[in-house]
Structures are given as structure tokens and as C-alpha cells.
Amino acid sequence: MSLFDWLKRKGSEQSGNPDHADIVPQALKKRYEVFADYFQFYLWDEREQPDAPTDYTEEDTKRRIKAAPFVVVIQPARNMTVPVEVEVSDGPPTLAFDNWDHVAEASVELPSGRLEIHECTGGSIDVLPVAPGTYRVRAYFGGLDTLSEDGLDGDDQYSIFLWPAPFAPIEVLKQYVDPR
């Protein structure tokens, strides 16, 4: 059963009407403005609301992604509000890295079927319905070379894709090296 079939079934069960699919999003793709205080924001299971990891190594910072039980930490290049697109699909996106500076992956368990996008200090941004299970998270980082000298301004952007997949360790698919 695909992710979207599962969502449609759950929507039908909740509404009591098997033909009532309009309560389920047709495409799980949304854009946000996320305050990346402390250079981070979280994707986590809403019910679990885990503690975000605080023990960062130089390698974690270089990867720009960190995972712990029920949470993935995305580490943008700016400690400001940044544009973020989040998309959930049945399978991985195509491997197109040309327009991106950095690409990294991690896994997250979402047993409640509710993916929460959460700011470090600002609280919840949104909760998206997903099929309960394990997901791969691929984070794309773009425009990293557009940051001002003080790091406050820039045209950086972030796209996050999630799809059901078995657990796998963190992997950097394309490493950004700051030319400065």
C-alpha cells in the first residue's frame, strides 16, 4: 500500500465516508519560513516530542544534519529565518545535485504518523500527516555562497524530502566546502 493510499484510507476511516478523500492532502509539499535559531530546526514525531541532541561534534556541523531517536536536526547556514520546503512522497527524489551546494540524509522514526516541523526556540511550525514508520530524510542546501560576511543575509534555501525507507546511517551525498 502506498503512502497516499494509506492516507486516503485513514481519512475515510476518520470521516466515516469511504469516498471522502478531500480531508487528506493530495500532495504533501509545503513551504515555510523557519527561524533557525542556534543554526537548527527539527523534524520529529509529534507524539514523542524528543529532546533534540545537544552533543555536537565538528563532524556533525560539517554534515549539517544530525539524528537522534525520533528526531532529525537540520542545520542551516544562517541563524535567521530561512525558506524551507518540505515534501513527503512514496519514494526518493531523483538524484539531481547540480543546483544544490550540500546534500545529506538521515533516518527518522515517526510512529505516530505525525511529522512535526519545529523551531529550536520558536515552537511548532506545522504537523503533517504521514503513514507511521521509518523515513529517510534528504536535506538539500542551496545558495550557501550568497551569505553576507556577517552571515545575517543571504539567498540560501533548503528543501527537505521524506519517504518511507529502512533505517540507514547519516550520509553526506554532496559536501559543501566554504570558499572563504
Residue, then its C-alpha position, 0 to 999 in steps of 0.5 A: m500500500s502506498l503512502f497516499d493510499w494509506l492516507k486516503r484510507k485513514g481519512s475515510e476511516q476518520s470521516g466515516n465516508p469511504d469516498h471522502a478523500d478531500i480531508v487528506p492532502q493530495a500532495l504533501k509539499k509545503r513551504y515555510e519560513v523557519f527561524a533557525d535559531y542556534f543554526q537548527f530546526y527539527l523534524w520529529d514525531e509529534r507524539e514523542q516530542p524528543d529532546a533534540p541532541t545537544d552533543y555536537t561534534e565538528e563532524d556533525t556541523k560539517r554534515r549539517i544534519k544530525a539524528a537522534p531517536f525520533v528526531v532529525v536536526i537540520q542545520p542551516a547556514r544562517n541563524m535567521t529565518v530561512p525558506v524551507e520546503v518540505e515534501v513527503s512522497d512514496g519514494p526518493p527524489t531523483l538524484a539531481f545535485d547540480n543546483w544544490d551546494h550540500v546534500a545529506e540524509a538521515s533516518v527518522e522514526l515517526p510512529s505516530g504518523r505525525l511529522e512535526i516541523h519545529e523551531c529550536t526556540g520558536g515552537s511548532i511550525d506545522v504537523l503533517p500527516v504521514a503513514p507511521g514508520t521509518y523515513r529517510v530524510r534528504a536535506y538539500f542546501g542551496g545558495l550557501d555562497t550568497l551569505s553576507e560576511d556577517g552571515l545575517d543575509g543571504d539567498d540560501q534555501y533548503s528543501i527537505f524530502l521524506w519517504p518511507a525507507p529502512f533505517a540507514p546511517i547519516e550520509v553526506l551525498k554532496q559536501y559543501v566546502d566554504p570558499r572563504 
